[in-house]
Amino acid sequence: MLEKMGLASPRRWDMLAFGDPNVDLVFAVDYAPGADQKVLGRRLGQFAGGTVANVACAASNLGLPTQVYGRVGDDSEGVLLTREFSRFGVGFEQLKKIPDTASSMAIIMVESSGEKALIYSPMQGTVPLGSSFLQALTQSRLLYAMPYDMEEFSLVHGLAREAGVIVAIDVEAVMITDLAHMRRLMAMCDIVFMNEATYLSIFNEAPQLKAMQERLHSRQQILVVTRGSHGAMAVSGDVGVDVPAFHTTVIDTTGAGDCFNGAFLVALFDGLSLAASLRFACAAGSFALEATGARSALPTRAQVDARLALYA
């Protein structure tokens, strides 16, 4: 399917993950507190995280050559984040260490059900887009990003198009101001990921395959909606697919969607169909639910293949 998007010839890296990683401080709670509430919790640990960084690690662990472009601080958290990229085989030569700056951090509260709530504190400033970013683009076939800053993403998108790089994004409801904003984003991307809650918030309706197809801006574009325990849906051209989840024991949902997204891109690069890619991603994502921390249970290719064979 990627060939239909005008995928560039093989380059050093298949994916360039654009964005800053962050450290996750994870606590177990009976329920996430509301306004003017206090709850008792139990600290579960400190983990490397960050949505884009998690996708990079998941994809690399499944065999996709992946590099990151982003920033860390010159603190102990920055050392941890860099070490974790190395552990998962992600290229980090374009990861910038910013002096006298704290790394990004998130506080994650995991409820007894496994669902989560979080607070995110990003690094100050923006990721530099100079010659090193252009070099990273020309080495890569696909750019993966989260478009929180529309001005920044517009620039990133333009540079990616000039370099012949496919653009994939993960959308969250907090990014989108209105439908016009969403349509503009859709028009700038080849692959769009979002979860069901985001889709409902933006479009004011539950995802349905026909309606999802009508939101595409080209026959080659892919729109994917993850639905938690109900699986995932995807459309491209006239093809629409709805795949059930691989049920497992849920310990922590943190990073499961990121693992899904990384695995879906791996499957596309392997030349699998939309349906097969969606099923591969659902199988991979189920592993990430089975341990605390976004990357604690990221699967290998052999593990995903074994789970797929078990449920064939």
C-alpha positions as CSV (number, residue, x, y, z in Angstrom):
1,M,0.0,0.0,0.0
2,L,2.9,2.4,0.7
3,E,4.1,2.1,-2.9
4,K,0.8,3.8,-4.0
5,M,1.7,6.8,-1.9
6,G,4.9,7.4,-3.9
7,L,7.2,5.9,-1.3
8,A,10.8,6.9,-1.9
9,S,13.4,4.2,-2.7
10,P,15.1,2.5,0.2
11,R,17.0,4.8,2.5
12,R,19.1,4.3,5.6
13,W,16.0,4.6,7.9
14,D,12.4,3.6,7.2
15,M,11.0,5.9,9.9
16,L,11.9,9.2,11.4
17,A,10.1,9.8,14.7
18,F,9.8,13.6,15.3
19,G,9.3,14.8,18.8
20,D,10.7,14.9,22.3
21,P,10.7,11.8,24.6
22,N,9.7,12.2,28.2
23,V,10.0,10.4,31.5
24,D,6.9,8.8,33.0
25,L,6.3,8.8,36.7
26,V,3.7,6.1,37.2
27,F,1.4,5.7,40.2
28,A,-1.3,3.1,40.9
29,V,-4.6,4.6,42.2
30,D,-8.1,3.3,42.7
31,Y,-9.4,6.1,40.6
32,A,-8.0,9.3,39.2
33,P,-8.8,12.3,41.4
34,G,-11.2,15.1,40.2
35,A,-11.2,18.8,41.2
36,D,-10.4,19.4,44.9
37,Q,-9.9,15.6,45.5
38,K,-7.0,13.7,47.0
39,V,-6.4,10.0,46.6
40,L,-3.8,7.6,48.0
41,G,-1.5,6.0,45.4
42,R,1.4,3.6,45.1
43,R,4.4,4.6,43.1
44,L,5.0,2.0,40.4
45,G,8.3,3.4,39.0
46,Q,9.9,5.7,36.6
47,F,9.9,4.8,32.9
48,A,11.0,6.2,29.6
49,G,8.0,7.3,27.6
50,G,6.6,9.9,25.2
51,T,4.1,9.0,22.5
52,V,6.4,9.5,19.4
53,A,9.3,7.9,21.2
54,N,7.2,4.9,22.2
55,V,6.2,4.4,18.6
56,A,9.9,4.5,17.5
57,C,10.9,1.9,20.1
58,A,7.9,-0.4,19.2
59,A,8.7,-0.2,15.5
60,S,12.4,-0.7,16.0
61,N,11.8,-3.7,18.3
62,L,9.7,-5.3,15.5
63,G,12.6,-4.8,13.0
64,L,11.9,-1.5,11.3
65,P,15.0,0.8,11.0
66,T,14.0,3.9,12.9
67,Q,15.7,7.1,14.1
68,V,14.5,9.9,16.3
69,Y,14.7,13.6,16.0
70,G,14.0,15.5,19.2
71,R,15.5,16.9,22.4
72,V,16.3,15.8,26.0
73,G,17.6,17.9,28.9
74,D,21.1,17.7,30.4
75,D,19.7,15.9,33.4
76,S,19.5,12.3,34.7
77,E,16.2,11.9,32.9
78,G,17.9,12.8,29.6
79,V,20.5,10.0,30.3
80,L,17.7,7.5,30.9
81,L,15.8,8.5,27.7
82,T,18.9,8.2,25.5
83,R,19.9,4.9,27.0
84,E,16.4,3.5,26.3
85,F,16.6,4.4,22.6
86,S,19.9,2.5,22.5
87,R,18.3,-0.5,24.2
88,F,15.6,-0.8,21.6
89,G,18.0,-0.2,18.6
90,V,16.6,3.2,17.7
91,G,19.0,5.6,16.0
92,F,19.5,8.7,18.3
93,E,22.4,10.6,16.6
94,Q,19.9,13.4,15.9
95,L,18.7,13.6,19.5
96,K,19.8,17.0,20.8
97,K,20.9,17.5,24.4
98,I,19.8,21.0,25.6
99,P,21.9,22.6,28.3
100,D,20.4,23.9,31.6
101,T,17.1,22.4,30.7
102,A,14.9,19.7,32.3
103,S,13.7,16.8,30.1
104,S,10.0,16.4,29.4
105,M,8.0,14.5,32.1
106,A,4.6,13.0,32.6
107,I,2.8,11.9,35.8
108,I,0.6,8.9,35.0
109,M,-2.1,7.6,37.3
110,V,-3.1,4.0,36.5
111,E,-6.6,3.1,37.8
112,S,-7.4,-0.4,39.0
113,S,-9.1,-1.1,35.7
114,G,-5.8,-0.4,33.9
115,E,-7.1,2.9,32.4
116,K,-5.0,6.0,32.9
117,A,-5.0,9.7,33.5
118,L,-1.9,11.9,33.1
119,I,-0.3,15.3,33.4
120,Y,2.3,16.2,30.8
121,S,5.1,18.8,31.2
122,P,6.9,19.4,27.9
123,M,10.3,21.0,27.4
124,Q,10.4,24.7,26.8
125,G,10.9,26.0,23.2
126,T,10.6,24.1,20.0
127,V,12.6,21.4,18.2
128,P,15.1,23.0,15.9
129,L,14.5,22.5,12.1
130,G,17.9,23.3,10.6
131,S,20.2,21.4,8.4
132,S,20.4,18.4,10.7
133,F,16.6,17.9,10.3
134,L,16.9,18.1,6.6
135,Q,19.6,15.5,6.7
136,A,17.4,13.3,8.9
137,L,14.5,13.6,6.4
138,T,16.6,12.7,3.4
139,Q,17.8,9.6,5.2
140,S,14.2,8.5,5.9
141,R,11.2,7.2,4.1
142,L,8.4,8.1,6.5
143,L,8.0,10.9,9.1
144,Y,5.9,10.2,12.2
145,A,4.7,13.1,14.3
146,M,2.1,14.5,16.7
147,P,1.0,17.9,15.3
148,Y,0.4,19.9,18.5
149,D,1.8,23.1,17.0
150,M,0.2,23.7,13.6
151,E,2.7,26.3,12.6
152,E,5.6,24.0,13.3
153,F,3.9,21.0,11.7
154,S,3.1,23.0,8.6
155,L,6.9,23.7,8.2
156,V,7.7,20.0,9.0
157,H,5.1,18.8,6.5
158,G,6.5,21.1,3.7
159,L,10.1,19.9,4.3
160,A,9.0,16.3,4.3
161,R,7.2,16.7,1.0
162,E,10.2,18.3,-0.6
163,A,12.3,15.3,0.6
164,G,9.8,12.8,-0.8
165,V,8.9,11.5,2.7
166,I,5.5,10.0,3.6
167,V,3.8,11.7,6.6
168,A,2.0,9.9,9.4
169,I,0.4,11.6,12.4
170,D,-1.2,10.7,15.6
171,V,-4.1,13.0,16.5
172,E,-5.5,13.8,20.0
173,A,-8.6,15.8,20.7
174,V,-6.7,18.5,22.6
175,M,-4.8,19.4,19.4
176,I,-8.0,20.2,17.3
177,T,-9.8,23.5,17.5
178,D,-12.6,22.8,15.0
179,L,-13.5,20.7,12.0
180,A,-11.7,23.0,9.6
181,H,-8.5,22.5,11.6
182,M,-9.0,18.7,11.3
183,R,-9.6,18.8,7.6
184,R,-6.5,20.9,7.1
185,L,-4.5,18.3,9.0
186,M,-6.0,15.4,7.1
187,A,-5.1,17.1,3.8
188,M,-1.4,17.3,4.9
189,C,-0.9,13.6,5.8
190,D,-0.8,10.2,4.2
191,I,-1.6,8.1,7.3
192,V,-3.7,9.4,10.2
193,F,-4.1,7.6,13.6
194,M,-6.5,8.5,16.3
195,N,-8.4,6.7,19.1
196,E,-12.2,6.3,19.3
197,A,-12.6,9.0,22.0
198,T,-10.7,11.5,19.8
199,Y,-12.8,10.6,16.7
200,L,-16.0,11.1,18.7
201,S,-14.9,14.4,20.1
202,I,-13.9,15.8,16.8
203,F,-16.6,14.5,14.5
204,N,-19.4,14.2,17.1
205,E,-20.2,10.6,16.0
206,A,-18.9,7.1,16.6
207,P,-16.5,5.8,13.9
208,Q,-18.2,3.9,11.0
209,L,-16.3,2.7,8.0
210,K,-18.4,4.5,5.4
211,A,-18.2,7.8,7.2
212,M,-14.5,7.3,7.7
213,Q,-14.0,6.8,4.0
214,E,-15.8,10.0,3.2
215,R,-13.3,11.9,5.4
216,L,-10.3,10.7,3.3
217,H,-8.6,13.3,1.1
218,S,-7.3,10.8,-1.5
219,R,-7.7,7.2,-2.4
220,Q,-4.2,6.4,-1.1
221,Q,-4.7,8.0,2.3
222,I,-5.1,5.7,5.3
223,L,-7.3,6.6,8.4
224,V,-7.0,4.3,11.4
225,V,-9.1,4.5,14.6
226,T,-8.2,2.4,17.6
227,R,-11.1,1.2,19.8
228,G,-9.4,-0.3,22.9
229,S,-11.0,-3.6,23.8
230,H,-13.2,-3.4,20.7
231,G,-10.2,-3.6,18.4
232,A,-9.5,-1.1,15.5
233,M,-10.9,0.1,12.2
234,A,-9.1,1.4,9.1
235,V,-10.1,2.7,5.7
236,S,-8.2,3.5,2.5
237,G,-9.8,4.1,-0.9
238,D,-12.8,1.7,-1.2
239,V,-11.4,-0.7,1.5
240,G,-12.7,-0.6,5.0
241,V,-11.7,-3.1,7.7
242,D,-12.9,-3.7,11.3
243,V,-10.7,-6.0,13.4
244,P,-11.4,-7.3,16.9
245,A,-9.0,-6.9,19.8
246,F,-6.7,-9.7,21.0
247,H,-8.0,-10.0,24.6
248,T,-5.4,-10.3,27.4
249,T,-4.9,-9.4,31.0
250,V,-4.8,-5.6,31.2
251,I,-2.2,-4.3,33.7
252,D,-1.6,-0.8,32.2
253,T,-2.9,0.8,29.0
254,T,0.0,3.3,28.8
255,G,1.7,3.0,25.4
256,A,-0.6,0.3,24.0
257,G,-1.8,2.7,21.3
258,D,1.7,3.7,20.5
259,C,2.8,0.0,20.1
260,F,-0.2,-0.5,17.8
261,N,0.8,2.4,15.6
262,G,4.4,1.4,15.3
263,A,3.3,-2.2,14.5
264,F,0.8,-1.0,11.9
265,L,3.6,0.9,10.1
266,V,5.9,-2.1,10.3
267,A,3.2,-4.2,8.6
268,L,2.7,-1.7,5.9
269,F,6.4,-1.6,5.2
270,D,6.3,-5.4,4.9
271,G,3.8,-5.1,2.2
272,L,0.8,-6.5,4.1
273,S,-2.8,-5.6,3.2
274,L,-4.8,-3.1,5.2
275,A,-6.6,-6.0,6.9
276,A,-3.5,-7.9,7.7
277,S,-1.7,-4.8,8.9
278,L,-4.6,-4.0,11.3
279,R,-4.6,-7.5,12.7
280,F,-0.8,-7.5,13.1
281,A,-1.1,-4.1,15.0
282,C,-3.9,-5.4,17.3
283,A,-1.8,-8.4,18.2
284,A,1.3,-6.3,18.9
285,G,-0.7,-3.8,20.9
286,S,-2.1,-6.5,23.2
287,F,1.4,-7.3,24.5
288,A,1.9,-3.7,25.7
289,L,-1.1,-4.0,28.0
290,E,0.5,-6.8,30.0
291,A,3.0,-4.8,32.1
292,T,3.4,-1.5,33.8
293,G,5.1,1.2,31.7
294,A,4.8,2.1,28.0
295,R,7.7,-0.1,26.9
296,S,7.9,-2.8,29.5
297,A,6.3,-5.4,27.3
298,L,7.0,-4.3,23.7
299,P,6.9,-7.5,21.6
300,T,9.4,-8.9,19.2
301,R,8.4,-9.9,15.7
302,A,8.5,-13.6,16.7
303,Q,6.1,-13.0,19.7
304,V,3.6,-11.2,17.5
305,D,3.8,-13.9,14.8
306,A,3.2,-16.5,17.5
307,R,0.2,-14.8,18.9
308,L,-1.3,-14.3,15.4
309,A,-0.8,-18.1,14.7
310,L,-2.4,-18.9,18.0
311,Y,-5.6,-17.0,17.0
312,A,-5.5,-17.9,13.3
